[in-house]
């Protein structure tokens, strides 16, 4: 009998409910022979279902004990490659490019404490990704799909709107996991947009706008933009949560000549 790895060391909560696993796999539009990147496959419960759909799976696992387990479990399958590495550090674009010249799907049950960095890493290679299907903490899912004017509308909301069409598909109870987390989870779908990627300066601007969501824009942007220019625009008395992306873009275009600090690549930030 194949020995299971010891207790997880990276904050994993493994999905064990077969009905939920089947439902997640069925939510992924994949044709036989197409590649899927699975982030954090763990013991391979979802991997099994992806393979049964005819997918070719590139499984990225950080925990060496699960890497060994997966390689043994799927040793007779030629449709899976197991990569030992951290998805936040490996060259994801290179791995995808070596296997497919078209956009491929990404799927994963993400550790809650690094969900946002992983989403940003996926956006870094958005031109190589067709869609992402991610099981995340419900509170994070709420932020991903939040519209303006709501409590959950945040930088992650506008970032996801820029790169993808976002949708929450369904909720998953804590009882579906082992060990059970203390929160409810949700499956979110991100269908990548095509076209010119967002300007790095604009992404940096958006992050500044939402730096402290309860503060007025002129306070959040102070230091990065000339105070006189900020004070001349009545809209800067509003909070970022009150504005659509296009309203924020128009504000950015008006303020660009008054920018005092260089932009950072916010997708590279932890």
C-alpha positions in Angstrom: 0.0 0.0 0.0 1.3 3.4 -1.0 2.2 5.5 2.1 0.7 8.9 2.4 2.9 11.9 3.2 3.0 13.2 6.7 1.0 16.2 7.9 1.2 19.2 5.5 3.9 21.8 6.2 2.8 24.6 3.9 -0.7 25.5 5.3 -2.5 23.2 2.9 -6.1 22.1 3.4 -6.7 19.2 1.1 -10.0 18.9 -0.6 -11.4 15.4 -0.1 -15.1 15.6 -1.0 -15.5 13.6 -4.2 -18.6 15.5 -5.3 -16.9 18.9 -5.0 -13.8 17.5 -6.7 -15.9 16.3 -9.6 -17.8 19.6 -9.7 -14.5 21.6 -9.9 -13.1 19.4 -12.6 -16.3 19.7 -14.6 -16.1 23.5 -14.3 -12.9 23.5 -16.3 -13.4 23.7 -20.1 -10.7 21.4 -21.3 -10.4 19.2 -24.3 -8.4 15.9 -24.4 -4.7 16.4 -24.9 -4.7 20.1 -23.7 -2.3 21.2 -21.0 -3.5 22.3 -17.5 -1.2 23.8 -14.9 -2.2 22.6 -11.5 -0.8 24.6 -8.5 -0.3 22.7 -5.3 -1.8 19.3 -6.3 -0.9 17.8 -2.9 -2.1 14.2 -2.8 -3.5 14.4 -6.4 -7.2 14.1 -5.8 -8.1 16.8 -8.3 -5.2 15.7 -10.5 -6.9 12.3 -11.0 -10.0 13.9 -12.2 -8.1 16.2 -14.6 -6.3 13.2 -16.1 -9.6 11.3 -16.4 -10.9 14.2 -18.6 -8.0 13.6 -20.9 -5.9 16.7 -19.8 -2.2 16.7 -19.7 -1.2 18.1 -16.3 1.8 20.1 -15.3 1.7 19.8 -11.5 3.7 22.3 -9.5 4.2 21.3 -5.9 6.4 23.0 -3.3 6.4 20.2 -0.8 9.1 17.5 -1.6 7.2 14.8 0.2 4.2 15.3 -2.0 6.4 15.5 -5.1 7.6 12.0 -4.3 4.1 10.8 -3.6 2.7 12.2 -6.8 5.5 10.7 -8.9 4.8 7.3 -7.4 1.1 7.6 -7.6 1.1 8.6 -11.3 4.2 6.7 -12.4 2.3 4.8 -15.1 0.8 8.0 -16.7 2.5 9.8 -19.5 0.1 12.7 -19.3 1.5 14.3 -16.1 4.7 16.1 -15.3 5.4 16.9 -11.6 7.6 20.0 -11.0 9.2 20.5 -7.6 9.1 24.2 -7.0 7.5 27.3 -5.6 5.0 28.8 -8.2 6.1 32.3 -6.9 9.7 31.7 -7.8 9.8 29.4 -10.8 9.7 30.7 -14.4 6.0 29.9 -15.0 6.1 31.5 -18.5 9.0 29.3 -19.6 7.3 26.2 -18.3 4.1 27.0 -20.2 5.9 28.1 -23.3 7.8 24.8 -23.5 4.6 22.8 -23.6 2.1 24.9 -25.5 2.0 27.8 -27.9 -1.6 28.6 -27.0 -3.3 29.8 -23.9 -3.7 27.1 -21.3 -5.8 26.8 -18.1 -4.5 27.1 -14.6 -6.2 25.4 -11.7 -5.4 25.1 -8.0 -6.6 24.9 -4.4 -4.6 27.9 -3.1 -3.1 28.3 0.4 -5.0 31.2 1.9 -2.0 33.2 3.0 -0.5 33.5 -0.5 -3.6 33.7 -2.7 -3.0 37.3 -3.8 0.6 36.8 -4.8 -0.3 33.7 -6.8 -3.1 35.6 -8.6 -0.6 38.3 -9.5 1.9 35.7 -10.7 -0.8 34.3 -13.0 -1.4 37.7 -14.4 2.3 38.1 -15.1 1.9 35.4 -17.8 -1.7 36.3 -18.7 -0.9 36.1 -22.4 -0.1 32.4 -22.1 -3.2 31.6 -19.9 -6.7 31.2 -21.2 -8.4 30.9 -17.8 -7.8 30.2 -14.1 -10.0 28.2 -11.8 -9.0 28.9 -8.2 -10.3 27.6 -4.9 -9.8 30.4 -2.4 -11.0 31.7 0.9 -14.5 33.2 0.4 -13.4 36.6 1.7 -10.7 36.7 -1.1 -13.3 35.6 -3.7 -15.6 38.4 -2.5 -12.8 40.9 -3.2 -12.0 39.4 -6.6 -15.5 39.9 -7.9 -16.5 43.0 -5.9 -18.1 46.0 -7.8 -17.4 49.6 -6.9 -19.1 51.0 -3.9 -19.1 47.8 -1.9 -17.1 47.0 1.2 -15.0 44.4 -0.6 -14.0 46.5 -3.5 -10.2 46.8 -3.3 -7.0 46.8 -5.4 -7.3 43.1 -6.0 -10.8 43.8 -7.4 -9.6 46.3 -10.0 -6.5 44.2 -10.8 -8.7 41.2 -11.6 -11.1 43.4 -13.7 -8.2 44.7 -15.8 -6.8 41.2 -16.6 -9.9 39.0 -16.6 -13.6 38.5 -16.5 -14.2 37.2 -12.9 -17.0 35.1 -11.6 -17.6 33.2 -8.3 -18.9 29.8 -9.3 -19.9 28.2 -5.9 -19.0 28.0 -2.2 -17.3 25.1 -0.5 -17.8 24.1 3.1 -14.9 23.7 5.5 -16.1 20.1 6.0 -15.0 19.3 2.5 -11.3 19.7 3.5 -8.8 17.8 5.6 -7.8 19.3 7.9 -10.9 21.6 7.9 -10.0 25.3 7.6 -11.8 27.8 9.9 -13.3 29.6 6.9 -15.6 28.9 3.9 -14.0 28.6 0.5 -15.2 29.6 -3.0 -14.3 28.6 -6.5 -13.6 31.6 -8.7 -13.2 31.6 -12.5 -10.9 34.1 -14.2 -11.2 34.2 -18.0 -8.3 36.2 -19.3 -8.8 39.3 -21.4 -6.9 39.7 -24.7 -5.3 42.8 -25.9 -2.7 45.3 -24.7 -1.7 44.6 -21.0 -2.3 47.4 -18.4 0.4 50.1 -18.2 2.8 49.5 -15.2 2.4 53.2 -14.2 -1.4 52.7 -14.0 -1.1 49.6 -11.9 1.1 51.4 -9.5 -1.4 54.3 -9.4 -4.2 51.9 -8.6 -2.3 50.4 -5.8 -1.7 53.8 -4.3 -5.4 54.7 -4.6 -6.4 51.7 -2.5 -3.5 51.9 -0.1 -5.8 52.9 2.7 -9.4 52.5 1.4 -11.0 54.7 4.0 -8.9 57.7 3.1 -9.6 60.2 0.3 -7.6 59.8 -2.9 -5.7 63.0 -2.3 -4.3 61.5 0.9 -3.4 58.2 -0.6 -1.7 59.8 -3.6 0.1 62.5 -1.6 3.8 62.1 -2.0 3.6 60.4 -5.3 1.9 63.3 -7.0 2.1 67.1 -6.6 -0.2 68.3 -3.9 -1.3 71.4 -5.8 -2.4 69.2 -8.7 -4.2 66.9 -6.4 -6.0 69.7 -4.6 -7.2 71.2 -7.9 -9.3 68.1 -8.7 -12.5 67.7 -6.8 -12.6 64.0 -7.5 -9.6 63.4 -5.2 -11.9 64.2 -2.3 -13.6 60.8 -3.0 -12.4 57.4 -2.0 -11.1 54.8 -4.5 -13.9 52.5 -3.5 -16.4 54.9 -5.0 -15.0 54.9 -8.5 -15.0 52.6 -11.5 -11.8 51.6 -13.2 -12.3 54.0 -16.1 -12.9 56.9 -13.7 -9.7 56.1 -12.0 -7.9 55.8 -15.4 -9.1 59.3 -16.3 -7.8 60.7 -13.0 -4.5 59.0 -13.6 -4.2 60.5 -17.1 -4.9 64.0 -15.6 -2.3 63.5 -12.8 0.5 61.9 -14.9 2.3 65.2 -15.6 2.4 65.8 -11.8 3.9 62.4 -10.9 6.9 62.7 -8.5 7.8 59.1 -7.9 8.7 56.4 -10.5 6.4 53.5 -10.9 7.2 50.0 -9.5 6.1 46.7 -11.1 3.4 45.9 -8.7 2.9 42.4 -10.1 6.4 41.5 -8.9 5.7 42.6 -5.3 5.0 39.9 -2.7 
